[in-house]
Amino acid sequence: METNWDASILPNDVFILKDNEFFECIKHVAGDIVCEILKIQMIDSAQVLINSDDLLSFLQHNSPEINILRDKVCFKTENGSFLIKSGITTNMSMLKKLLLVKKEEQLNIKNDQQQEQIWIDLIKKNSLLKSLFNWYQEIEHTPKKVSTFLATFIDTITNSLHKSSNNYRYSKSIEDFALSLYILG
């Protein structure tokens, strides 16, 4: 079952948070126990968390610090073994997925911004594109949004540039214009 993850609960700067700032964020998003699990393992940033495998395997070992945490995180069975509470595994899994979704969102935003900058630079470097862009902006701000012949003509030319000549498509007004030119000689 695919779930849409809402990564907006994570701050935009989650990938630059470190140590106490990161742990405060984790407390807010996933709770105190998850934060303790990460602290004891010194997982002190989102990048380290994303790249960590099996975040709960350390509970199999014995040490005073781990034993205290294990008592909070696990059920102790009658035969002496421990069973990790499902809420803990779910919270850990959801936290990693949220971080991955947030990372993907930020990469998409960065790519969009880079593409936008490429377009801006291209328009700035090319006077014809700059003029066309300014002209189309003027048309957009006119009260009547009537398709002008010139706009249709420019669209036809630019759309046909990358097509082979047998795939050109013309609007009725362009065909009428071409026919008029042909007739007038």
N, C-alpha and C positions, 0 to 999 in steps of 0.2 A: 504494500500500500504506500503510494507516494504522498508525502505531506508537503504542503507549501510552508516553508519556514519563514517566519517574520523576524528578520535579523535587526529590525529597527530598535529592539530592546537593548542591543549592544551599542555603545557609543561609537561614533565614527573614528575616534582615535584609539580604538581597542588594540590595534596592532603596534602602537608605540608605547602603550602602558607597560610598566615593569614594576616588579616587587609589590610594595604596598598598594600602589594605585591599581595594579592588575588584580590583586586579591580583593580589594574593595569592590571592584567591578564584578568579580566572580561571585562574591557574597550576595550582591544585589540581584544577579541573574540566576544563579543556581543554588544559593544557600550556603550556610556556614560549614556544613559537613563536607561538601564538595570542595570548598575553599581549603579546609584542613587537609584533605587528601592531596591537593596540589601542593600546599605548603610543605608538608612532610617530605615530599619527593623533590622539592625545590624547582617545581615547574612554575616559573615566575613571569611568563609572558605568553601571549596568545600563540606566537610562532612555535614556541617550545611545546605547548599543549597540542597543537595540530600535528606536530611531528612525533608525538609520543604514542607508543603502542601499549596496549594492555595496561591501562592506568591503575588497575586494581590488583595486579599480580603480586605486588609487594606485601599484601596482607597475608600471604602464605608464610612469611618469615616471622621470627620471634625477636622482639626487642621491646623494652618498656614503652617507648613512644608508639610503636606499631600496635602493641597490645591494647593500649588505652583507646586508640582510634578504632581498632577492630571491634571493640565492645560497642561502639556507637554505630558502626557500619554493618555489622554482621549479626546474624542469629547464631547462637551456639546450639548445636544439636546434641541429643543425648549421648551419642558415641564420641563427643568431643570435637567433631569437625565444625567448621564454620560455613555458613551460607550467607552470601552477600545479599542485602536487602535489594529488592528489584528497583525501588525508587532511586537508589544510589546509582545503579548501572544505567538506568534510564536517563537520569540527570546528566551523567558524564557523557553519554552518547549524544544527547540533545545539545549539550554545550559544544561539543566538537562539531556537530553538524551546523549549528548556528554560526560558529566561527568560520567554517568553510563557506557557508552561504554569504556571510558578510564580506569575506575575502573576494569571492566571485563578483559580488555587487560592486565592490571598490575597483576591481580590475576592469569591469565593464564601463564604469564611470570614467576611469582613467583613459581607456581606449576611445570612448566617445569624445572626451576632451581633446585628445591628441588628433582625432579625425577632424574635429571642428577647427582646431588650430591649423591643420593642413589646408582646409578649405579657405580659411581667412588669409593665410599666406599666399595661396594661389590667386585669390581675388586681388590682393594688394599688388602682386607682381604683374598681373595681366590687365592692361588698361581696358581692353575690350570686355573682359568679364566684370570689371569694376563698373563700367558704364552700363552694361546689361543689368547688373545687380541693382544699381541705383534707379534705373528705369523701371524695373519690375517693382521696386519698393514704391515708387510714385504711383504706379498702376494700382497697387494694393490699397493705397490710401485714398483713392478716388471714391466718391460716394456710390457711383454706379459701377458695379463689377461686370462690365460688358467685355466679352472677349473681342479684342481688337484684331484687325487683320495682321498688323505688325507682330503682335505677340504670337499669333498662330503661325505666321511665316517663320519667325525665329525658332519657335519650338519644332517646326517641321524640319528645318535645316539641321538643327543640333541633334534631333532624334535620328535623322537619316545618316549622319556622319559615320556611325559605326556599323551601318548595314550595307549589305551588297545592293547594287543598283536594282536588282529585280525584287527586292523586299521593301522598297520605298512605299510609304503610305501617305496620302495627301488628303487633307480635309476638303470639303466642298468649296470653300472660299478660295483655297489655293488652286484647285483645279480650274475654277472660273477665271482666276487671275491669269493662269498660264494660257488658257484658251484665248482670253482677250489679247494677250501679248502676241500669240501666234497669229490671230486674225489681223491685228494691226500691223503685223509684219516686222 
